[in-house]
Amino acid sequence: MIKKIIKRLRGGWKRRRFHLANWSNAAVPVHNISWLPDGFQVRKLAATGVSLIDNFCTHEEAQAVIDSSKDKVRRSRVLVDGKFEDSPGRISDTAMMFGANYRDESLFPLMQRAAMLVGIPYTHLEDVYVTRYGEGGLYNEHLDFGDEYQVDRLYTVLLYLNSVPAEQGGATVFPKLKTAVQPVAGRAVTWTNKNPDGSGHFENSHAAYPVKNGGEKWVIQFWFRRYPMVAAIGDLAVPQARQGQAIDPQTELPAGVTLHQ
């Protein structure tokens, strides 16, 4: 079993992210796999370059973030000619929950887990926002990188904090990949935005389909850059999964944890 897991880790994650451990120059400890929540499962969505992670977090962790942010959300805006404005193409409310001046502790374990997935320390995170989509909420097709954003995002980890039935819409859709993901509480989706050489993954443009029939959707966006954005938080560990590094043959996987392509 362990040999199969090692092979899949090398073959699945290393192909897309092998360069990060050396490129980021991050001297941080490898995360202990037993820290993952029960039922944690990573799988690739066909040949899309998008990975889906079920049970990324517990329902309790997700609800704690919703409870902490629901009174802080304000209308989301988009950047137009250097200014943030309301837009009919983005209808949602957001709250900044982690940044230079505010750090909500309910996000800490989720930030660490996201960092483990992409192989970059959480100190490389941009400000972390929680977003609420109410009735009619949507976000038209867009990329998470580009000159208009003035950012250098390598990876996105999108985490759903609540479940949305298909009849209430709210799916994350990748039109060019012909792929859609329905929100499930604790489920995350991750993809590559840019490579170290600056080239972009334009195939990963995506949209948040409208929420309807009285639905509501809560998500977190984790955007990782190639360089540190914030200082480490006190004694909070800065874990990093070094892609392609074999699991110790003596390591016993916790019940319910599955890593596979």
ABEGO torsion letter per residue (X at the ends): XAAAAAAAAAAAAAAAAAAAAAAAGBBBBBBBAAABBBGBBBBBBEAAGBBBBBGABBAAAAAAAAAAAAAABBBBBBBBGGBBBBBAABBBBBBBABBAABBBAAAAAAAAAAAAAAGBBAAABBBBBBBBBBBGBBBBBBBABEAAAGBBBABBBBBBABBBBAAAEGBBBBAAAGBBBBBBBGBBBBBBABBAAGBBBAAABBBBBBBBGGBBBBBBBBBBBABBABBBBEABBBBBBBBGBBBBAABBBBBGBBBBX
